[in-house]
Amino acid sequence: MKRLNLQRWMPRTLFGRLAVVVIVTLLLSQWFAWGVLRYYRQNLVAGQLSEQVLDTLSELEGQLEAVPEAQRAQWLRAYNRPYGPNLYPLSEADPPADNNIPAQEQAIVRQLQADQLPIHAVRVQRQPNWRLWLQVDVLERPYWLSIPLGRIRNERRWPLLVGISSFTLFAMLGASFFVWRLNRPLRALGMASKLLAEGQSPPLLVSSGPQELRLLTDQFNQMVTSLRDADDARRLMLAGISHDLRTPLTRMRLAVEMMHDDSLRDGMLGDLQDMERIVQQFMIYIGGGPKERAEVTDLHELLRPLPDKYPLGQLQLQLAVEALPRLTLQPLAMSRLLGNLLDNAFRYGAPPVIVQTGQDAQQVWLQIRDHGQGIPEAEWARLLQPFERGNAARGGDGGSGLGLAIVARIAREQGAQLRLAQADEGGLLVELRWPRPA
């Protein structure tokens, strides 16, 4: 037998699930309360009607006892009234054939039997008026007793139903509002956690709600404050090291430029250039300078000048024929991202380096691919972390380990998804994907 998967029908959000639980519980409680109310009402009506029936039968027995048996049928015809309890001899009675007894009438019969009234048959008349027919013994003779139910059946129940429905609706709205208020701190905490996961520093949250949520919010604020302090200390350390290294590097460059041994001078200048590049990456990673303003940018305009910066034929652009949608980007940050990727491709891979763009129905994409040995899949996630360098097979020599970390951070800031892969023709493939603008 196939199991019912309730998770498929449950809302995904905590607010939705809490609201469903509260509303279902409220509806079940109202349904139970309505059932209890209906049960007690049926028993109350049955008790009152049973007393009236027994009093009527007692009165009729007393009067019929004084009437000769041959005249009792005529006396009953004179006694019976259209809107009152009537007693008929079996020969003159015309009870309906309906044996389907509703719940209210069943309760009346049970109460009469509990009050020691023998009942041999029960019928219910629905048209033109509701009546309950009972076959009973009066003065040891069988009779049909017809009891009118118009007052019971014609009672207006819609005010009660409207009242219960209105109360239930307002209770559901109140419960939903309470759940929404309870969920607000959790929603704010989730948004702040998402910002933290994206590498941003979220604002401190206002502590509100139940004690457990307040404690969780306070602990989250403490964690954010600790991370800010650690990040500030790291930035200060990197900035200090980079600043202190620039002056001696400048003096060393001047001294090396004055050397007469060309082979030794060229090697030392290359080492100094690597050191200056590492210092520059430190400065970029700590985020020095004002934050750049985002602009609506044509990605192809950023890519077209790139081949002029590299030797002829080593950088090839394969741009999409159709115009790409304009993206909201920070041009300088994107230029820094492209520069890091291309420098890594030429430094650790092998030319030619292919830069390709394209689009589909949902996304715009940019790919940069070299023809080196690539990077094993097991190292992709690690190399996107700060101060992680590749293995010697890809020339992991003396880099700062910040190149791809800077690329990953800039990609997040530009709203792009960064993916590393092994190219089909060999080499490393770096892909950036943006959601297609509406």
Buried (B, 14 or more C-beta within 10 A) or exposed (E): EEEEEEEEEEEEEBBEBBBBEBBEEBEEEBEEEBEEEEEEBBBEBBBEBBEEBBEBBEEBEEEBEEBEEEEBEEBBEEBBEEEEBBBBBEEEBEBEEEEEBBEBBBBBBBBBEEEEBEBEEBBBBEEEEBBBBBBBEBEEEEBBBBBBBEEBBEEEEEEEEEEBEEEBEEBBEEBBEEBEEBBBBBEBBEEBBEBBEEEEEBEBBEBEBEEEBBEBBEEBBEEBEEEEEEBEEEBEEBBEEBEEBBEEBEEBBEEBEEEEEEEEBEEBBEEBEBBBBBBBBBBBBBEEEEEBEBEEBBBBEBBEEBBEEBEEEBBBBEBBEEEBBBBEBBBEBBBBBBBBBBBBBBBBBBBBBBBBBBBEEEBBBBBBBBBBBBBEEEBBEEBBEBEBBBEEEBBBEEBBBBBBBBBBBBBBBBEBEBBBBBBEEBBBBBBBBBEBEE
